[in-house]
Amino acid sequence: MKGIVRSFTVEGLNLERFISLAGGAGIRFVKMKRQGRRLWALTDEDELTRIEEIANNGGWRFRAGSRQGGGRALDVVNHHWVLWAGVLFFLIVIVAATQLVWGINIMDAGIYQANLEGFLMENDVQIFRWRNSIDLDDLRDAIEWRYPDIAWADCGWRGTTLQITLVQGMPQGETFTQIGSGDVVASRGGIVERIVTVAGTPLVAPGDVIQPGQILIQGQERGANETVTPVMARGVVMARVWDKAAVQMPMTETTTTYTGITQETWTVRCPWFDLWKMGESGYEHQDVRREQMPLGGLFLPFTLVMEERMEAEVTLMPRDVEEVKADAGAAALRLLQENREIDDELVDKWVDYCMIEGEVLEAIAYGERIVDVAKPRRNAD
């Protein structure tokens, strides 16, 4: 059959004659069913008028049925066109929303964070702009030109969020030159272990106690006839130095006991506001278990936030002194190791303890190292 298929029902006596008349008129039936004095079948919708005329002329009762297949879907659309128009409009809004900038994320900008935010605002790179109006290559080139101290910039899309990452460059350091004169001074205090002079006159010897900024190698050299020649002093001064790191730990610990009373709440969150407030639980102490589920993936910034709040009772319990000492000492030594310079080995290390008002234990870790404290300093011409 061609076109829209529709069902119909014919009731009455001598249905064989009705079938014969319809067949003689060239009307085609499919899926015909007969039960007593009732005949049900499918035919082209265009044939219903002729079938009804044959039925009325022969004294049979005719009733048109519903459309079948694609025709039934067309009926649904026709009867609920307002609903389907709303669905279509909602889909158009969603597709349009995915083409807008919903957020801007700046990463690793450091001291340039505030300046870069202002630069983006000046160039109209902000939320609610069309994504295709922002050329990422041009934006990256503009950022790298504006901040020459960075190694490079990366601009890309993460869903509807513009993500900008700055990779900081490494400073080149001070260029050494032998032109002019200068001294070698101590970068920190300590006890001299050994000294190797490349240029200049040493003013300290192994075993001397030195202070920060003290001249170790003077930028002068004496000739055979006692003439003094200004030079750029150079050398290595290895000194025994001491570092320390302090960690404080309370003598009590907090224990949490759950009462068994819980509260569950949820909301839908977007970057600027929540669709409704979840409210406060009213518990004095609580633990919160939070689950977040994106509703629009990466393209729509809506997140379902579910919270389970569990009421808890908090009490302070005294800790064993030796246990606190062990934890604080280990933490202080770990901090001391983290603060030391690369490839520096500790010659010796130890930990001292002191109690602060009977409530806090302070552990101070000391480390002894042998490092080069020589620091060149150019003299004013």
SVG drawing of the C-alpha trace seen along z (x, -y; Angstrom):
<svg xmlns="http://www.w3.org/2000/svg" viewBox="-29 -54 138 69">
<polyline fill="none" stroke="black" stroke-width="0.4" points="0.0,0.0 1.0,-3.5 0.4,-6.5 -1.2,-6.4 -2.6,-3.1 -5.8,-3.3 -8.0,-0.7 -11.8,-0.5 -14.7,1.7 -17.9,2.8 -20.7,4.5 -23.9,6.2 -25.3,9.3 -23.9,10.9 -20.4,9.4 -19.3,11.7 -21.3,9.5 -19.6,6.4 -16.2,7.9 -17.3,8.8 -18.5,5.3 -15.4,3.7 -13.2,6.1 -15.2,5.4 -14.5,1.7 -10.8,2.4 -10.4,1.6 -7.6,3.6 -7.7,4.9 -4.9,6.2 -4.8,8.0 -8.5,8.6 -10.2,10.1 -13.8,11.3 -15.6,12.1 -19.3,12.8 -21.0,9.8 -17.9,7.6 -15.2,7.2 -11.9,5.3 -9.2,4.6 -6.5,2.1 -6.6,0.1 -5.3,-3.1 -6.7,-6.2 -7.8,-7.5 -10.1,-4.5 -12.2,-5.2 -14.7,-7.4 -15.5,-4.7 -15.7,-2.0 -18.1,-4.1 -20.3,-4.7 -20.5,-1.0 -21.4,-0.3 -24.1,-2.9 -25.7,-1.7 -25.7,1.9 -27.0,1.2 -23.8,2.0 -22.5,-0.1 -19.1,-1.7 -16.6,-3.1 -13.2,-4.5 -10.3,-3.5 -6.9,-4.9 -3.9,-5.4 -1.2,-2.8 2.7,-3.0 4.0,-6.4 0.4,-7.7 -0.1,-7.0 3.0,-9.1 1.6,-11.9 -1.6,-11.8 0.3,-12.0 2.2,-15.0 -1.0,-16.7 -2.8,-16.2 0.2,-17.3 1.8,-19.8 2.3,-22.3 4.3,-19.7 6.4,-18.7 7.1,-22.4 8.3,-22.9 10.6,-19.8 12.0,-21.1 12.5,-24.6 14.3,-23.0 16.6,-21.0 17.4,-24.2 18.2,-26.0 20.5,-23.1 22.3,-23.1 22.7,-26.9 24.0,-26.7 26.7,-24.3 28.1,-27.0 28.4,-29.6 31.3,-30.2 30.1,-29.2 33.3,-29.5 37.0,-30.7 39.6,-28.8 43.1,-30.3 45.7,-27.9 49.3,-28.4 49.2,-32.1 51.0,-33.0 51.7,-36.8 49.9,-37.3 46.5,-36.1 44.8,-39.4 46.5,-41.1 45.5,-38.3 41.8,-38.4 41.8,-42.2 43.4,-41.5 40.7,-39.0 38.0,-41.4 39.5,-44.2 39.5,-41.9 35.9,-40.8 36.9,-37.2 34.3,-36.5 31.4,-34.2 28.2,-34.1 30.2,-34.8 29.9,-32.5 32.8,-30.0 33.4,-30.4 34.1,-34.1 37.2,-33.3 40.3,-32.4 42.4,-30.2 45.6,-30.6 45.3,-34.4 44.6,-34.4 47.6,-32.3 49.9,-34.5 48.6,-37.6 49.2,-36.2 52.7,-35.0 53.5,-38.4 52.1,-40.2 54.0,-38.1 57.4,-37.3 58.7,-35.9 56.5,-32.8 57.7,-29.8 54.5,-29.3 50.7,-29.5 48.1,-26.9 44.5,-27.7 41.8,-25.1 38.2,-24.1 37.1,-21.7 33.4,-21.4 32.0,-24.9 34.9,-26.2 37.8,-28.1 41.0,-26.8 44.1,-28.9 47.4,-27.5 50.6,-29.4 53.9,-27.6 56.4,-29.7 59.9,-30.0 63.1,-29.4 65.3,-32.5 68.6,-32.5 70.6,-33.6 73.3,-36.2 75.9,-36.1 79.5,-35.9 82.0,-38.3 85.6,-39.0 85.4,-42.7 85.7,-45.1 86.3,-44.0 84.3,-42.3 84.5,-40.3 83.2,-36.9 80.9,-37.2 79.2,-34.6 75.6,-33.8 75.0,-32.5 76.7,-32.0 78.7,-28.9 82.2,-27.5 84.7,-27.3 85.8,-23.8 87.9,-24.5 88.5,-27.3 89.7,-27.2 90.7,-30.6 90.7,-31.0 91.1,-34.8 91.5,-37.3 92.9,-37.2 91.3,-34.9 90.4,-36.6 89.3,-33.5 90.8,-30.1 89.4,-26.7 87.9,-26.8 86.8,-30.5 83.3,-31.4 81.7,-33.5 78.5,-35.7 76.2,-36.4 77.6,-39.1 81.1,-38.8 83.9,-39.1 85.5,-35.7 87.7,-36.4 88.7,-40.0 88.7,-41.3 92.4,-42.3 95.7,-40.7 99.2,-41.8 102.0,-41.8 105.7,-41.1 106.4,-44.8 103.5,-45.1 101.2,-46.7 97.5,-46.0 95.4,-45.0 91.6,-45.0 90.1,-41.7 86.8,-39.9 87.2,-37.4 86.3,-33.8 86.5,-30.7 84.8,-28.0 84.2,-28.2 82.8,-25.1 81.3,-25.8 79.6,-23.8 76.0,-25.2 73.0,-24.3 69.3,-24.3 66.2,-23.8 62.6,-23.0 59.9,-23.3 56.6,-21.4 53.9,-21.8 51.4,-19.1 48.6,-19.3 48.7,-16.9 45.0,-16.0 43.2,-14.4 39.7,-14.8 37.5,-11.7 34.2,-11.6 31.2,-9.4 28.1,-9.3 24.7,-9.5 22.9,-7.7 20.8,-10.8 21.2,-11.7 19.7,-14.1 19.6,-13.9 19.2,-16.8 20.0,-17.7 20.1,-20.6 21.0,-21.4 24.0,-23.7 25.3,-25.9 28.4,-28.1 26.6,-31.2 23.9,-30.0 21.9,-27.0 18.4,-26.4 17.4,-26.1 19.1,-26.3 19.8,-23.0 19.6,-24.7 21.4,-24.0 21.1,-20.8 21.1,-22.3 23.7,-19.8 26.4,-21.2 28.9,-18.8 28.5,-16.8 30.2,-14.8 29.0,-15.4 29.1,-12.8 28.7,-14.6 28.1,-13.2 28.1,-15.2 26.8,-14.1 27.0,-16.2 23.6,-16.6 24.8,-18.1 28.2,-16.5 30.9,-18.9 28.6,-21.1 26.0,-22.2 27.2,-23.5 24.5,-21.8 25.5,-19.5 23.3,-17.4 24.7,-17.7 23.5,-15.2 24.5,-15.5 24.1,-13.1 24.7,-14.8 25.5,-12.7 25.3,-14.1 28.4,-13.5 29.6,-14.1 33.2,-15.5 35.4,-14.9 39.0,-15.7 41.2,-12.9 44.7,-13.2 47.5,-11.6 50.5,-9.7 53.5,-12.0 55.9,-9.5 53.6,-9.0 53.3,-12.7 57.1,-13.1 57.5,-10.4 55.0,-11.9 56.2,-15.5 59.9,-14.5 59.3,-12.5 57.3,-15.4 60.1,-17.9 62.8,-15.7 60.6,-15.3 60.2,-19.0 63.9,-19.5 64.6,-17.1 62.1,-18.9 63.7,-22.3 67.2,-21.3 68.8,-22.0 69.1,-19.4 72.1,-17.0 73.0,-18.3 73.6,-15.5 73.1,-15.9 76.2,-15.3 74.3,-15.1 70.7,-15.6 68.9,-15.7 65.6,-16.8 64.9,-18.9 61.5,-19.1 59.7,-21.7 56.2,-21.9 54.2,-25.1 51.7,-25.9 51.3,-22.1 49.0,-21.8 51.3,-21.8 54.5,-19.9 57.0,-21.6 59.7,-19.5 62.7,-21.3 64.8,-19.3 68.4,-20.4 70.5,-19.4 74.1,-19.9 75.4,-20.3 78.6,-21.3 77.8,-23.6 79.4,-26.2 78.6,-29.6 80.6,-31.7 78.5,-34.4 80.1,-36.9 79.4,-40.5 80.4,-43.2 82.0,-46.3 80.8,-49.8 83.1,-51.3"/>
</svg>
